[in-house]
Every structure is written in structure tokens, then in C-alpha cells.
């Protein structure tokens, strides 16, 4: 049982830094293990689970360690455990489809289920409303774009501004769908993060640059800014059209395109 119920409070940056330090320490220990000749019999090799380093453990035993004091909301007085099976393999969870560490006691009385019991249903409802709204907007804007491109009578500088505004918002809705459905807990792509326990997400520090995730967020932020800029361009266009008496729509449309997409 957990004796003290004082969860650790650390920033995400500090947590990531400490986990990286532990990962490097574990790598050094694994290198030393590989250079040693042991006759201990069947055992599970030293391993890193994304949060802690687990020592070589005899087959059939369960290794225990105090919960780490560098993970946010963990209770250091609790015990984490990892089971080595009789075949000298670490326990593989069918639910997570990977080797699994029991961090249940590390949450104390503040388990993920305790935190999410009330909010989970509301968050799901908000997500449904969010997706329905973006879906309806995407369909309506797509129909408007097709109609404006198909009918030649609608081809004019005024509608060109409207068309670019619609395209920007279609891209915004599309990328929002991709972000919400591809990201794991809104943190990273499946290859970028590891869920070591329910509600505990750490970044996969395997030396890759995670360029796919960076590209997704770069394009998403650009499109988000562009959609807002095109709203400004719409207002600027109407203002100029009303205030300036002598104004050539066609000669200035290229500047609006540059302002809207160039930001």
C-alpha cells in the first residue's frame, strides 16, 4: 500500500530531462551487462520501459522498485513492479501490445480512472460536437468552392477573395481532423510517444527527429494563421472597395493573394 499521498509536481521539461538522464544511465548499465559473462541461469535482461530502468531479474520473479520522483503526479512512496515470466521474457500486455510495467500504486488515490471518471464522458461529447461542426463546415465550403469554380459567371476578383477564404478554412478543417485522429492524447504521433501505463505518456527518445509530427504541426499552424489572415483580407478588401472611390479590383488582387497566403 502507498503510505504517503503526496504526488510529485514537476514541469514537463523537468520530467523529460530526468527521464532522458535515466535512459542514458540505463544504456550504460545495459552495456556493462553485455560485457559480463554471467552464469545466473534463465533471467530477463535489464530493460528500459520508457520511465525506469529494470535490472536483470530471474525467471518467474517480479522486480519491484520505488516509484520515480521525476514523473508528474506519481507518489514516490508507492511501488512499481515488472514481472519476469518463466520463459525468461518480460510480461507482454495484450492490451497495450508491448511489455508492461505495473505503475498502479504510483498514482496512490489519484489514479487515472479517478481523474477521468467525471470528465471522460463530457470530453467525448465535446469531441463529437467539435467533429460534427467541422464536418458540416467542410461539406458546405467544399460545395461552395465547386460551384464558384464551375460557374464562369462567378469568376471575378471579389469571388477570388471569397474562394481563397473558403480554401483556407477547408484546409484548416482537414488538418484539424488529421490532428485529432492521428495524435495520441494530443501529444504526438504513435511513433513519437509511448504509453507506459494508462494516462502516462513519454516521448520516444530513440534518436529520430520526429519530422512527421513537426511537419504536421508546422502545416497546421500555417493554415490556422492563413485562415485568420484571409478573414482580415476580406475586411480590408471591402473597406478599400467602399472608401476608395477610384479602385481597380483586378490590378490589386495579386496583393491580396500575397497577403493572405504569405502572411
N, C-alpha and C positions, 0 to 999 in steps of 0.2 A: 504494500500500500504506500501511497505518497504521503509523507509526513508533513511537508510544508507546502502550502498552496500559494506560493509567490512566483508567478510566471515571470520569465525573463523579458525585459523590454529593451530591444536593440533595434537600430535602424537597418534598413535593407542593405545599405552599403557596408555597414559593420558586419552584418551577418554573412554577406557574400565574401568579404575579406577573410573572416575567420574560417569559413568553410574551405576557401582556397588554400589557406595555410595548412589546415588539417589534411587536405587532399595531397599536398606536396610531402607532408610528413609521412603519410601512409605510403606514398610511392617509394620513399627512401626505405621504409621498413620492408616493403614487398621485395625491393631489390636485394636487401640483405638476406631475406628468407630464401630467395632464389639461389644465392651463392653458398648457402649452407647445405650440408648433407645431413639429413635427419633420418632417424630410424624410429620415429614415434608411432608408426603404423598408419592405418587409414584415418584421414582427417581432412577437414575442409581448409583450403588455403586461406591465408589472410586476404581480406577483400575490403573494398570501399563501396558503401551503399548510397553515396550521394550526400551523406551528412556526417557519418562516423566511420572510423577505421576499425575493422573487426579482426582480432587475432586468429591465428591458426587454432582450430577447435577440433577435438577428437570426434569421430563419427558417433552419432547418437546422443551427443551432448548439446546443451543450449548455452550459448555465451551470453553473459549479462554485463552491462556497463551502465554507469550513471548517465542520465540524460544530459546532453550537451548544454552548456550555459551560454551558447552563442546563437541559438535559434529562437526567434521571437515567439513568445508565449509558451515556451517549454518550461517545465518545472524541473530544475536540476536535481531535486531530491528523489525524483522518480527513477525507475529502472527501464532501460531499453534492452531487448533481447533478440537474439538471432539464432535459429535452430539449424544445427548440422544434422542431416539425415543419416541413416545407417549406411547409405551408399557413398558417403563422404561428399555429398553435394549439399550446398545451402538450400534451405527450403524455398521452393518456387511457388509464388502465389498465382493460382489460375485466374483470379480476379484482375490483378494488375499485369499479368503475363510477364513477370520478372521475379528475381529473387526478392524476398520481402523481409523487412525488419519490423518487429513489433514495437512501435513507439506509443502504444496506447496509454501507458502510465505517465508519459511525458507531458500529457495535457492536463493531468490532475482532474479537477472537477470541471474544467473548461475545455471539454472535448469538442472537436469539430461539430459533432451532432448537436451538442448543447448550444453552440453559437448559431447554427444554421436551422434549428428546428422551427423558429418563428419566421425567419426571413426567406427561407428557401422557396416556399410557395409564392410569396409576393414577388421575388426576383424572377421566377418563371413566368408569372403573369405580365410583369413589365417587359420581359424579353419577347413574349408573344405580341403584345401591343406594339412594341418597337418594330418587330419584323413585319407585322401587318401594315403599319403606317408606311414604312419604307417600300414594301411591296406594292401597295396601291400607288404611291408616288412614282415608282419605277415604271409601272404599266402605263399610267396616264401620260407621263413625259415621253415615253417611247412612242406612243400613238401620236402625240403632238409633233414629235420630230419627223416621223414618217410622213405625216400629212403636209408639213411645211416643206419637205424636200420634194414630195411627189407633185404638188400643185405649183406650176410655174408662176401663177399669178401672185403667189405669196413670196416670191423671190424679190426682196428689196432690202436695203440697208437696215431698216427698222427691224424686220424679222430676222435678219442675220444676227443682230444682238440678242434677240429672244432665243434663237436657235442655240447659240453658244451657251447661254444661261441654262437651257434645258440639258444640253450635253454634259455640262459641268455637274449638274445635280444627279444625272443618271450615273455618271462615274462615281459620284460620292455615295449613292445608294448601293451600287455594286460592290465597291470596296468595303463598305460597312458590313454587308453580308459576308464577304470573304473573311474580314477580320473577326467577326463574331463566331463564325463556324469553324475557322481554322485554328484560332488561338486556344491554348489550354489555360483556362482561368484568366484570360485576357493578359497573359504574361509573355507567352512565346509560342512558336510553332512546336508541334510534337517532338521534333528532333532537337529542339533547343532547351527543353526543360525535362525534369524527372520528378514524378510524383512519388516520393519515397514513402509517404504514408498519407492517409486521407487528409486532404487540406494542407499538406506540407509540400511545397513546390520549391525546387532548387534548380538553378541553371546548370546545364550540362557543360562542364568545363573540360571539353575534350580537345581543345586547341583549334577548333574550327572558328571561322569568323561569323557564322550565322548570317550570311549575306542575304538569304531568302527573307528572313524576318526583317532585317534592316531595309531591304528593298520594298517590302510590303508597307512598312510604316512611312518610308520616305515618300512613296507614291500617294499613300492615303493622306498624309499631311499636306502634300502639294495640292491634291484635288480638293481637300477641305478648304484650303486658303483660296484656291481658284474659284470655287463656288461662291464664297463670300465676296470676292473681288468682282465677280460678274453681277452681283446684286448692286454693288457700288457703280459699276459701269452703266447699268440700266438707269439708275437715278441720274447719273452725270449726263447720259445721252438725252433724257427727257428734259433736264434742266437747260442744257445747251440749245435744244430744239425750241424751247419756249422763250428763253431770254434773248438769245442771239437772233437778230432779225435776218441777217444775211448768213446763211449756213448751208453748205453743200454736204448732204448726207454721205454721198458716195466717196468724196475725197477724204473724209475723215474716218471712215470705217476701219481702215487698217490700223489706226492708232488705238481704237477701242479693242481690236483683237490683240494687239501687243500688250495693252494694259491689263486686259482680262486674263490672258494665259501667261504673260511674262511676269505679272505681279511685281 
